[in-house]
Amino acid sequence: MKNFAEKISYALKVPISHKLVKQHETQPQKVFQNGYLKRENVSGAFNYTKPDEIYNKNILLVDDIFDSGATIKETGKLLTNFGAKLIVPLVIARTVGGDI
């Protein structure tokens, strides 16, 4: 994903950041049977190491797989709390049978 995100950044001529980090390990989302468990799995799992960087900025959030949306929603909530103006998720693939 990092390589893909860097290519998107280059093509769109927008800066890229790798400062969104996991604070603790999570299980793969695919092992959970429902959205509630998936949300619980990623709850509080992320942090942004330089939050002043994203204040009042538009963010393109790139992720590899969309299943329940729990990871995108959790990271979006974090970035919103740090003052991001607009967050646009871009996912590469959607799982078949994932819940919304």
N, CA, C and O atoms as a GROMACS GRO file, in nm:
protein
  400
    1MET      N    1   0.081  -0.119   0.000
    1MET     CA    2   0.000   0.000   0.000
    1MET      C    3   0.085   0.126   0.000
    1MET      O    4   0.052   0.225  -0.066
    2LYS      N    5   0.194   0.122   0.072
    2LYS     CA    6   0.279   0.241   0.080
    2LYS      C    7   0.326   0.283  -0.059
    2LYS      O    8   0.321   0.401  -0.094
    3ASN      N    9   0.372   0.188  -0.137
    3ASN     CA   10   0.419   0.216  -0.273
    3ASN      C   11   0.306   0.272  -0.359
    3ASN      O   12   0.325   0.368  -0.434
    4PHE      N   13   0.188   0.211  -0.349
    4PHE     CA   14   0.073   0.257  -0.425
    4PHE      C   15   0.035   0.401  -0.387
    4PHE      O   16   0.010   0.484  -0.474
    5ALA      N   17   0.032   0.429  -0.257
    5ALA     CA   18  -0.002   0.563  -0.210
    5ALA      C   19   0.101   0.666  -0.258
    5ALA      O   20   0.065   0.778  -0.293
    6GLU      N   21   0.226   0.627  -0.260
    6GLU     CA   22   0.331   0.718  -0.308
    6GLU      C   23   0.313   0.749  -0.456
    6GLU      O   24   0.336   0.862  -0.500
    7LYS      N   25   0.272   0.649  -0.534
    7LYS     CA   26   0.247   0.672  -0.677
    7LYS      C   27   0.127   0.764  -0.698
    7LYS      O   28   0.130   0.850  -0.787
    8ILE      N   29   0.024   0.748  -0.619
    8ILE     CA   30  -0.092   0.838  -0.627
    8ILE      C   31  -0.050   0.980  -0.590
    8ILE      O   32  -0.089   1.076  -0.658
    9SER      N   33   0.028   0.993  -0.485
    9SER     CA   34   0.076   1.124  -0.443
    9SER      C   35   0.156   1.192  -0.554
    9SER      O   36   0.138   1.311  -0.581
   10TYR      N   37   0.242   1.116  -0.618
   10TYR     CA   38   0.323   1.169  -0.727
   10TYR      C   39   0.236   1.209  -0.845
   10TYR      O   40   0.253   1.318  -0.901
   11ALA      N   41   0.143   1.122  -0.883
   11ALA     CA   42   0.057   1.149  -1.000
   11ALA      C   43  -0.033   1.271  -0.977
   11ALA      O   44  -0.054   1.350  -1.068
   12LEU      N   45  -0.085   1.285  -0.855
   12LEU     CA   46  -0.175   1.397  -0.825
   12LEU      C   47  -0.100   1.523  -0.781
   12LEU      O   48  -0.159   1.630  -0.766
   13LYS      N   49   0.031   1.507  -0.761
   13LYS     CA   50   0.114   1.619  -0.714
   13LYS      C   51   0.064   1.675  -0.582
   13LYS      O   52   0.050   1.796  -0.564
   14VAL      N   53   0.036   1.584  -0.489
   14VAL     CA   54  -0.005   1.622  -0.354
   14VAL      C   55   0.092   1.560  -0.255
   14VAL      O   56   0.147   1.452  -0.281
   15PRO      N   57   0.114   1.626  -0.142
   15PRO     CA   58   0.207   1.569  -0.043
   15PRO      C   59   0.151   1.441   0.018
   15PRO      O   60   0.030   1.419   0.024
   16ILE      N   61   0.242   1.358   0.063
   16ILE     CA   62   0.203   1.231   0.127
   16ILE      C   63   0.259   1.229   0.269
   16ILE      O   64   0.363   1.287   0.299
   17SER      N   65   0.186   1.161   0.356
   17SER     CA   66   0.232   1.145   0.493
   17SER      C   67   0.215   1.000   0.534
   17SER      O   68   0.117   0.934   0.499
   18HIS      N   69   0.312   0.952   0.609
   18HIS     CA   70   0.304   0.817   0.665
   18HIS      C   71   0.296   0.826   0.818
   18HIS      O   72   0.344   0.738   0.889
   19LYS      N   73   0.237   0.934   0.867
   19LYS     CA   74   0.233   0.957   1.011
   19LYS      C   75   0.109   0.903   1.080
   19LYS      O   76   0.094   0.916   1.201
   20LEU      N   77   0.019   0.841   1.003
   20LEU     CA   78  -0.093   0.770   1.063
   20LEU      C   79  -0.040   0.633   1.103
   20LEU      O   80  -0.002   0.553   1.017
   21VAL      N   81  -0.036   0.606   1.233
   21VAL     CA   82   0.027   0.484   1.283
   21VAL      C   83  -0.066   0.408   1.375
   21VAL      O   84  -0.157   0.464   1.436
   22LYS      N   85  -0.042   0.279   1.383
   22LYS     CA   86  -0.115   0.195   1.479
   22LYS      C   87  -0.050   0.212   1.616
   22LYS      O   88   0.072   0.205   1.630
   23GLN      N   89  -0.135   0.233   1.716
   23GLN     CA   90  -0.086   0.244   1.853
   23GLN      C   91  -0.072   0.106   1.917
   23GLN      O   92   0.009   0.086   2.007
   24HIS      N   93  -0.152   0.012   1.871
   24HIS     CA   94  -0.143  -0.125   1.921
   24HIS      C   95  -0.186  -0.220   1.811
   24HIS      O   96  -0.254  -0.182   1.715
   25GLU      N   97  -0.147  -0.343   1.825
   25GLU     CA   98  -0.179  -0.444   1.724
   25GLU      C   99  -0.329  -0.473   1.720
   25GLU      O  100  -0.398  -0.466   1.822
   26THR      N  101  -0.377  -0.505   1.603
   26THR     CA  102  -0.516  -0.546   1.584
   26THR      C  103  -0.515  -0.681   1.513
   26THR      O  104  -0.416  -0.721   1.452
   27GLN      N  105  -0.626  -0.750   1.522
   27GLN     CA  106  -0.642  -0.875   1.448
   27GLN      C  107  -0.684  -0.841   1.305
   27GLN      O  108  -0.740  -0.734   1.282
   28PRO      N  109  -0.658  -0.928   1.210
   28PRO     CA  110  -0.709  -0.904   1.074
   28PRO      C  111  -0.862  -0.895   1.078
   28PRO      O  112  -0.927  -0.977   1.142
   29GLN      N  113  -0.918  -0.796   1.011
   29GLN     CA  114  -1.062  -0.774   1.014
   29GLN      C  115  -1.140  -0.895   0.963
   29GLN      O  116  -1.253  -0.918   1.006
   30LYS      N  117  -1.081  -0.972   0.872
   30LYS     CA  118  -1.152  -1.085   0.811
   30LYS      C  119  -1.188  -1.195   0.910
   30LYS      O  120  -1.274  -1.278   0.881
   31VAL      N  121  -1.125  -1.196   1.028
   31VAL     CA  122  -1.156  -1.303   1.124
   31VAL      C  123  -1.284  -1.276   1.202
   31VAL      O  124  -1.335  -1.365   1.270
   32PHE      N  125  -1.337  -1.155   1.193
   32PHE     CA  126  -1.456  -1.119   1.270
   32PHE      C  127  -1.583  -1.139   1.188
   32PHE      O  128  -1.584  -1.115   1.067
   33GLN      N  129  -1.689  -1.182   1.255
   33GLN     CA  130  -1.813  -1.219   1.188
   33GLN      C  131  -1.908  -1.102   1.164
   33GLN      O  132  -2.000  -1.114   1.083
   34ASN      N  133  -1.888  -0.989   1.234
   34ASN     CA  134  -1.983  -0.879   1.216
   34ASN      C  135  -1.915  -0.744   1.237
   34ASN      O  136  -1.803  -0.736   1.288
   35GLY      N  137  -1.986  -0.640   1.196
   35GLY     CA  138  -1.933  -0.505   1.202
   35GLY      C  139  -1.903  -0.458   1.343
   35GLY      O  140  -1.807  -0.384   1.364
   36TYR      N  141  -1.983  -0.501   1.439
   36TYR     CA  142  -1.959  -0.460   1.578
   36TYR      C  143  -1.820  -0.508   1.624
   36TYR      O  144  -1.743  -0.430   1.681
   37LEU      N  145  -1.789  -0.633   1.600
   37LEU     CA  146  -1.659  -0.688   1.640
   37LEU      C  147  -1.544  -0.623   1.564
   37LEU      O  148  -1.436  -0.603   1.619
   38LYS      N  149  -1.568  -0.590   1.437
   38LYS     CA  150  -1.465  -0.523   1.356
   38LYS      C  151  -1.438  -0.382   1.409
   38LYS      O  152  -1.323  -0.339   1.418
   39ARG      N  153  -1.545  -0.310   1.445
   39ARG     CA  154  -1.528  -0.175   1.503
   39ARG      C  155  -1.453  -0.183   1.634
   39ARG      O  156  -1.364  -0.102   1.661
   40GLU      N  157  -1.489  -0.280   1.717
   40GLU     CA  158  -1.422  -0.299   1.845
   40GLU      C  159  -1.273  -0.330   1.826
   40GLU      O  160  -1.189  -0.282   1.902
   41ASN      N  161  -1.242  -0.408   1.725
   41ASN     CA  162  -1.104  -0.446   1.695
   41ASN      C  163  -1.016  -0.325   1.666
   41ASN      O  164  -0.901  -0.322   1.710
   42VAL      N  165  -1.068  -0.225   1.594
   42VAL     CA  166  -0.985  -0.110   1.555
   42VAL      C  167  -1.008   0.014   1.641
   42VAL      O  168  -0.943   0.116   1.621
   43SER      N  169  -1.099   0.005   1.736
   43SER     CA  170  -1.130   0.121   1.820
   43SER      C  171  -1.005   0.168   1.896
   43SER      O  172  -0.944   0.091   1.969
   44GLY      N  173  -0.969   0.293   1.877
   44GLY     CA  174  -0.853   0.351   1.945
   44GLY      C  175  -0.719   0.297   1.898
   44GLY      O  176  -0.618   0.321   1.963
   45ALA      N  177  -0.717   0.226   1.787
   45ALA     CA  178  -0.593   0.161   1.741
   45ALA      C  179  -0.497   0.255   1.670
   45ALA      O  180  -0.381   0.220   1.650
   46PHE      N  181  -0.544   0.373   1.630
   46PHE     CA  182  -0.460   0.460   1.545
   46PHE      C  183  -0.429   0.593   1.613
   46PHE      O  184  -0.501   0.640   1.701
   47ASN      N  185  -0.320   0.651   1.568
   47ASN     CA  186  -0.283   0.785   1.610
   47ASN      C  187  -0.213   0.853   1.493
   47ASN      O  188  -0.166   0.787   1.400
   48TYR      N  189  -0.209   0.985   1.498
   48TYR     CA  190  -0.136   1.062   1.397
   48TYR      C  191  -0.027   1.137   1.470
   48TYR      O  192  -0.055   1.216   1.560
   49THR      N  193   0.099   1.113   1.433
   49THR     CA  194   0.212   1.160   1.514
   49THR      C  195   0.235   1.312   1.509
   49THR      O  196   0.301   1.366   1.597
   50LYS      N  197   0.184   1.380   1.408
   50LYS     CA  198   0.199   1.526   1.399
   50LYS      C  199   0.064   1.588   1.363
   50LYS      O  200   0.046   1.634   1.251
   51PRO      N  201  -0.030   1.589   1.458
   51PRO     CA  202  -0.167   1.632   1.427
   51PRO      C  203  -0.178   1.776   1.377
   51PRO      O  204  -0.273   1.808   1.306
   52ASP      N  205  -0.084   1.862   1.413
   52ASP     CA  206  -0.091   2.001   1.364
   52ASP      C  207  -0.076   2.008   1.212
   52ASP      O  208  -0.119   2.105   1.150
   53GLU      N  209  -0.016   1.907   1.152
   53GLU     CA  210   0.002   1.900   1.006
   53GLU      C  211  -0.130   1.891   0.930
   53GLU      O  212  -0.140   1.939   0.817
   54ILE      N  213  -0.230   1.831   0.991
   54ILE     CA  214  -0.354   1.804   0.918
   54ILE      C  215  -0.467   1.899   0.952
   54ILE      O  216  -0.576   1.891   0.895
   55TYR      N  217  -0.442   1.990   1.046
   55TYR     CA  218  -0.546   2.084   1.083
   55TYR      C  219  -0.590   2.167   0.960
   55TYR      O  220  -0.508   2.228   0.893
   56ASN      N  221  -0.720   2.166   0.934
   56ASN     CA  222  -0.781   2.243   0.826
   56ASN      C  223  -0.735   2.199   0.686
   56ASN      O  224  -0.739   2.278   0.592
   57LYS      N  225  -0.692   2.074   0.673
   57LYS     CA  226  -0.644   2.022   0.545
   57LYS      C  227  -0.746   1.924   0.487
   57LYS      O  228  -0.826   1.864   0.559
   58ASN      N  229  -0.742   1.908   0.355
   58ASN     CA  230  -0.816   1.804   0.286
   58ASN      C  231  -0.727   1.680   0.281
   58ASN      O  232  -0.609   1.689   0.246
   59ILE      N  233  -0.784   1.566   0.315
   59ILE     CA  234  -0.707   1.442   0.326
   59ILE      C  235  -0.761   1.338   0.228
   59ILE      O  236  -0.881   1.313   0.221
   60LEU      N  237  -0.671   1.278   0.151
   60LEU     CA  238  -0.703   1.161   0.070
   60LEU      C  239  -0.650   1.042   0.149
   60LEU      O  240  -0.529   1.024   0.162
   61LEU      N  241  -0.741   0.960   0.200
   61LEU     CA  242  -0.706   0.846   0.284
   61LEU      C  243  -0.709   0.719   0.199
   61LEU      O  244  -0.816   0.678   0.153
   62VAL      N  245  -0.594   0.658   0.178
   62VAL     CA  246  -0.581   0.542   0.090
   62VAL      C  247  -0.574   0.414   0.173
   62VAL      O  248  -0.492   0.404   0.265
   63ASP      N  249  -0.659   0.318   0.140
   63ASP     CA  250  -0.659   0.189   0.209
   63ASP      C  251  -0.671   0.077   0.106
   63ASP      O  252  -0.722   0.099  -0.004
   64ASP      N  253  -0.625  -0.040   0.143
   64ASP     CA  254  -0.624  -0.150   0.046
   64ASP      C  255  -0.759  -0.218   0.030
   64ASP      O  256  -0.803  -0.241  -0.082
   65ILE      N  257  -0.827  -0.252   0.140
   65ILE     CA  258  -0.950  -0.330   0.132
   65ILE      C  259  -1.060  -0.267   0.216
   65ILE      O  260  -1.037  -0.227   0.331
   66PHE      N  261  -1.180  -0.260   0.158
   66PHE     CA  262  -1.299  -0.214   0.230
   66PHE      C  263  -1.387  -0.335   0.256
   66PHE      O  264  -1.429  -0.404   0.162
   67ASP      N  265  -1.414  -0.361   0.383
   67ASP     CA  266  -1.504  -0.471   0.420
   67ASP      C  267  -1.625  -0.412   0.491
   67ASP      O  268  -1.731  -0.395   0.431
   68SER      N  269  -1.610  -0.381   0.616
   68SER     CA  270  -1.720  -0.322   0.693
   68SER      C  271  -1.709  -0.170   0.698
   68SER      O  272  -1.805  -0.101   0.732
   69GLY      N  273  -1.592  -0.117   0.663
   69GLY     CA  274  -1.569   0.026   0.674
   69GLY      C  275  -1.518   0.068   0.810
   69GLY      O  276  -1.497   0.186   0.834
   70ALA      N  277  -1.498  -0.027   0.900
   70ALA     CA  278  -1.459   0.006   1.038
   70ALA      C  279  -1.325   0.079   1.045
   70ALA      O  280  -1.310   0.175   1.121
   71THR      N  281  -1.228   0.036   0.967
   71THR     CA  282  -1.096   0.099   0.970
   71THR      C  283  -1.102   0.241   0.913
   71THR      O  284  -1.046   0.334   0.972
   72ILE      N  285  -1.168   0.258   0.800
   72ILE     CA  286  -1.183   0.391   0.740
   72ILE      C  287  -1.257   0.484   0.836
   72ILE      O  288  -1.217   0.599   0.854
   73LYS      N  289  -1.364   0.435   0.898
   73LYS     CA  290  -1.442   0.518   0.990
   73LYS      C  291  -1.359   0.556   1.112
   73LYS      O  292  -1.365   0.670   1.158
   74GLU      N  293  -1.283   0.461   1.166
   74GLU     CA  294  -1.201   0.489   1.284
   74GLU      C  295  -1.091   0.591   1.253
   74GLU      O  296  -1.070   0.684   1.330
   75THR      N  297  -1.022   0.574   1.141
   75THR     CA  298  -0.918   0.669   1.106
   75THR      C  299  -0.979   0.804   1.068
   75THR      O  300  -0.922   0.909   1.099
   76GLY      N  301  -1.093   0.802   1.001
   76GLY     CA  302  -1.162   0.927   0.969
   76GLY      C  303  -1.202   1.004   1.092
   76GLY      O  304  -1.190   1.127   1.096
   77LYS      N  305  -1.250   0.934   1.193
   77LYS     CA  306  -1.288   0.998   1.320
   77LYS      C  307  -1.166   1.063   1.384
   77LYS      O  308  -1.174   1.175   1.433
   78LEU      N  309  -1.054   0.992   1.385
   78LEU     CA  310  -0.931   1.045   1.442
   78LEU      C  311  -0.887   1.172   1.369
   78LEU      O  312  -0.857   1.273   1.432
   79LEU      N  313  -0.882   1.166   1.235
   79LEU     CA  314  -0.839   1.280   1.156
   79LEU      C  315  -0.934   1.399   1.172
   79LEU      O  316  -0.890   1.514   1.175
   80THR      N  317  -1.063   1.371   1.183
   80THR     CA  318  -1.161   1.477   1.208
   80THR      C  319  -1.136   1.542   1.344
   80THR      O  320  -1.140   1.664   1.356
   81ASN      N  321  -1.110   1.461   1.444
   81ASN     CA  322  -1.082   1.514   1.578
   81ASN      C  323  -0.956   1.601   1.579
   81ASN      O  324  -0.944   1.691   1.662
   82PHE      N  325  -0.863   1.574   1.488
   82PHE     CA  326  -0.742   1.656   1.477
   82PHE      C  327  -0.761   1.774   1.383
   82PHE      O  328  -0.666   1.847   1.355
   83GLY      N  329  -0.884   1.796   1.334
   83GLY     CA  330  -0.915   1.917   1.260
   83GLY      C  331  -0.910   1.907   1.109
   83GLY      O  332  -0.910   2.010   1.042
   84ALA      N  333  -0.904   1.786   1.054
   84ALA     CA  334  -0.906   1.774   0.908
   84ALA      C  335  -1.035   1.835   0.854
   84ALA      O  336  -1.143   1.814   0.911
   85LYS      N  337  -1.024   1.910   0.745
   85LYS     CA  338  -1.140   1.978   0.688
   85LYS      C  339  -1.226   1.883   0.607
   85LYS      O  340  -1.349   1.884   0.619
   86LEU      N  341  -1.164   1.800   0.524
   86LEU     CA  342  -1.235   1.707   0.437
   86LEU      C  343  -1.152   1.579   0.428
   86LEU      O  344  -1.030   1.585   0.411
   87ILE      N  345  -1.219   1.464   0.439
   87ILE     CA  346  -1.151   1.335   0.427
   87ILE      C  347  -1.218   1.257   0.315
   87ILE      O  348  -1.338   1.232   0.319
   88VAL      N  349  -1.139   1.219   0.216
   88VAL     CA  350  -1.190   1.142   0.102
   88VAL      C  351  -1.122   1.007   0.104
   88VAL      O  352  -1.001   0.997   0.082
   89PRO      N  353  -1.199   0.899   0.131
   89PRO     CA  354  -1.138   0.766   0.130
   89PRO      C  355  -1.125   0.712  -0.012
   89PRO      O  356  -1.214   0.729  -0.095
   90LEU      N  357  -1.014   0.646  -0.038
   90LEU     CA  358  -0.990   0.576  -0.164
   90LEU      C  359  -0.949   0.434  -0.128
   90LEU      O  360  -0.846   0.414  -0.065
   91VAL      N  361  -1.030   0.337  -0.169
   91VAL     CA  362  -0.997   0.198  -0.141
   91VAL      C  363  -0.974   0.124  -0.272
   91VAL      O  364  -1.032   0.158  -0.376
   92ILE      N  365  -0.888   0.024  -0.266
   92ILE     CA  366  -0.848  -0.048  -0.386
   92ILE      C  367  -0.947  -0.160  -0.417
   92ILE      O  368  -0.977  -0.184  -0.534
   93ALA      N  369  -0.997  -0.228  -0.314
   93ALA     CA  370  -1.086  -0.340  -0.337
   93ALA      C  371  -1.195  -0.345  -0.231
   93ALA      O  372  -1.176  -0.296  -0.119
   94ARG      N  373  -1.306  -0.404  -0.266
   94ARG     CA  374  -1.419  -0.424  -0.176
   94ARG      C  375  -1.440  -0.573  -0.160
   94ARG      O  376  -1.448  -0.645  -0.259
   95THR      N  377  -1.450  -0.620  -0.037
   95THR     CA  378  -1.473  -0.763  -0.017
   95THR      C  379  -1.614  -0.800  -0.055
   95THR      O  380  -1.706  -0.718  -0.049
   96VAL      N  381  -1.631  -0.922  -0.095
   96VAL     CA  382  -1.764  -0.975  -0.126
   96VAL      C  383  -1.821  -1.030   0.004
   96VAL      O  384  -1.757  -1.111   0.071
   97GLY      N  385  -1.940  -0.985   0.038
   97GLY     CA  386  -2.005  -1.036   0.158
   97GLY      C  387  -1.975  -0.958   0.283
   97GLY      O  388  -2.028  -0.991   0.389
   98GLY      N  389  -1.892  -0.854   0.276
   98GLY     CA  390  -1.866  -0.772   0.393
   98GLY      C  391  -1.990  -0.694   0.432
   98GLY      O  392  -2.072  -0.660   0.347
   99ASP      N  393  -2.004  -0.667   0.561
   99ASP     CA  394  -2.120  -0.589   0.604
   99ASP      C  395  -2.087  -0.441   0.605
   99ASP      O  396  -1.970  -0.404   0.614
  100ILE      N  397  -2.187  -0.357   0.596
  100ILE     CA  398  -2.165  -0.212   0.592
  100ILE      C  399  -2.195  -0.150   0.725
  100ILE      O  400  -2.183  -0.029   0.741
   0.00000   0.00000   0.00000
